[in-house]
Amino acid sequence: MSAQYRRNIGFRTLSDTQFSFYIARKDGRQVRGQSPLLPGEYSTMMSVEDFARIFLGTTIGPDDGLGILAERGKAIIFYTYTDNGTNDPSLVVSPPVDQNILLTDVP
């Protein structure tokens, strides 16, 4: 994604939930990680860059994809992207089920 957009990612747990995360690099490599067991009613939202640093201990590039999978439990996973020129936001929400979201080609 170009610097024209800001990306944010978040989730809200509906039950005790554990997530698997991965970054799919443009060159085909993957970086994987897992969250601790998070309690129900837990929520967070942050920039994709902060998310990669906090949950995966790495950086994420503008052409990399981010995958999130609720391995255990139920959660609502969402992401936003905002046009830096117009400040127009877009919100994408997954269904409240075990769901994988891959941020690629946004927008």
C-alpha positions in Angstrom: 0.0 0.0 0.0 1.4 3.4 -0.9 2.2 6.1 1.6 -1.1 7.8 0.3 -2.9 5.6 2.9 -2.8 4.9 6.6 -3.7 1.4 7.7 -5.0 0.3 11.1 -6.0 -3.1 12.4 -8.0 -4.2 15.4 -10.0 -6.9 17.0 -12.5 -7.5 19.7 -12.7 -10.9 21.4 -16.1 -12.4 22.0 -14.7 -15.2 24.2 -11.3 -16.1 25.4 -9.3 -16.1 22.1 -5.9 -16.9 20.8 -4.7 -15.6 17.5 -2.1 -16.6 14.9 -0.6 -13.8 12.9 1.6 -13.7 9.9 3.1 -11.3 7.5 3.4 -12.4 3.9 6.4 -10.6 2.5 6.4 -9.4 -1.1 9.4 -11.7 -1.8 7.4 -14.8 -0.6 8.8 -15.1 2.9 6.5 -15.3 5.9 6.9 -14.1 9.5 4.6 -15.9 12.0 3.6 -15.3 15.6 0.9 -16.1 18.1 -0.9 -14.0 20.8 -1.3 -15.1 24.3 -4.8 -16.2 25.3 -6.7 -13.0 25.4 -9.8 -12.6 27.6 -13.4 -12.1 26.2 -14.4 -8.5 25.7 -10.8 -7.5 25.0 -10.3 -5.0 22.2 -7.5 -3.1 20.5 -6.8 -1.0 17.5 -3.5 0.3 16.2 -1.6 1.1 13.1 -0.5 -1.9 11.1 3.1 -0.9 11.7 2.6 -0.9 15.5 0.7 -4.2 15.3 3.6 -5.9 13.4 6.1 -4.5 15.9 4.1 -5.4 19.1 2.7 -8.8 18.1 5.3 -10.1 15.6 8.5 -8.2 16.7 9.2 -7.0 13.2 8.3 -4.3 10.6 5.8 -4.5 7.8 6.3 -2.9 4.4 3.8 -1.2 2.2 3.7 -4.3 -0.2 3.4 -6.9 2.6 0.2 -8.6 3.7 -0.9 -9.2 7.2 -3.0 -12.3 8.1 -4.9 -12.8 11.3 -6.6 -16.1 12.3 -8.6 -16.7 15.5 -7.2 -20.1 16.4 -9.2 -20.5 19.6 -12.3 -18.6 20.5 -14.4 -16.0 18.6 -13.5 -12.5 17.6 -14.5 -9.6 15.4 -11.4 -8.6 13.3 -11.4 -5.3 11.4 -9.2 -2.9 9.6 -9.3 0.6 8.3 -7.5 2.5 5.7 -7.5 6.3 5.4 -6.6 8.4 2.4 -3.9 10.9 3.6 -4.9 13.4 1.0 -8.6 13.6 1.7 -8.8 12.0 5.1 -11.6 9.7 3.8 -11.7 6.6 5.9 -12.8 3.1 5.0 -13.7 0.3 7.5 -13.8 -3.4 6.7 -15.2 -5.7 9.4 -15.1 -9.5 9.4 -18.0 -11.7 10.6 -17.7 -12.7 14.3 -16.4 -16.1 13.5 -13.0 -17.7 13.1 -11.9 -15.6 10.2 -8.7 -14.9 8.4 -8.2 -11.4 7.1 -5.3 -10.7 4.7 -4.5 -7.1 4.1 -3.3 -7.0 0.5 -4.2 -4.8 -2.4 -6.0 -2.3 -0.1 -7.4 -0.3 -1.7 
